[in-house]
Amino acid sequence: MTVAFMIDKVLTSSILIFFFYTCFATLALCVAYFINEEVREFLEEKREQRELLERSNRSVDAVVDEIYETY
């Protein structure tokens, strides 16, 4: 085995390891991004539901009073 052959094998395996590592890292980042988006949408939906529930629980008189106070 020559030195050139040994260097070629080491560099080839290093390049393959780097390639697979970057593919795995990219895939992990994409999955994390999609999970983050889903969580954000879920929290936004829950916040909207909570606001609607709070609005529906108020009495009509309070709503009318609030309208008159703004004008």
C-alpha positions in Angstrom: 0.0 0.0 0.0 1.3 3.3 -1.0 1.0 6.6 0.9 -1.2 8.0 -2.0 -3.6 5.0 -1.7 -3.9 5.5 2.0 -4.5 9.2 1.7 -7.1 8.6 -1.0 -9.0 6.1 1.2 -8.9 8.5 4.2 -10.1 11.5 2.2 -12.8 9.5 0.4 -14.2 8.2 3.7 -13.9 11.6 5.3 -15.8 13.2 2.4 -18.5 10.5 2.6 -18.8 11.0 6.4 -19.1 14.8 5.9 -21.7 14.3 3.2 -23.9 12.0 5.3 -23.5 14.3 8.3 -24.7 17.3 6.4 -27.6 15.4 5.0 -28.6 14.3 8.5 -28.2 17.8 9.9 -30.3 19.3 7.1 -33.0 16.7 7.7 -33.0 17.3 11.4 -33.3 21.1 10.9 -36.2 20.6 8.5 -38.0 18.4 10.9 -37.4 20.9 13.8 -38.7 23.7 11.6 -41.9 21.8 10.7 -42.5 20.9 14.3 -42.0 24.5 15.3 -44.5 25.7 12.7 -47.1 23.1 13.8 -46.7 24.1 17.5 -47.0 27.8 16.6 -50.2 27.2 14.6 -51.6 25.1 17.5 -50.9 27.8 20.1 -52.4 30.5 17.8 -55.6 28.4 17.4 -55.8 27.8 21.1 -55.4 31.6 21.8 -58.2 32.4 19.3 -60.4 29.8 20.9 -59.7 31.3 24.4 -60.5 34.8 23.1 -63.8 33.7 21.6 -64.7 31.9 24.8 -64.0 35.0 26.8 -66.1 37.1 24.5 -69.0 34.7 24.6 -69.0 34.5 28.4 -69.4 38.3 28.8 -72.9 39.6 29.3 -74.6 41.6 26.6 -74.8 44.7 28.9 -71.1 44.7 29.3 -70.7 44.7 25.5 -73.2 47.5 25.1 -71.5 49.5 27.8 -68.1 49.0 26.2 -69.5 50.2 22.8 -71.0 53.3 24.4 -67.8 54.1 26.2 -65.8 54.1 23.0 -68.0 56.7 21.3 
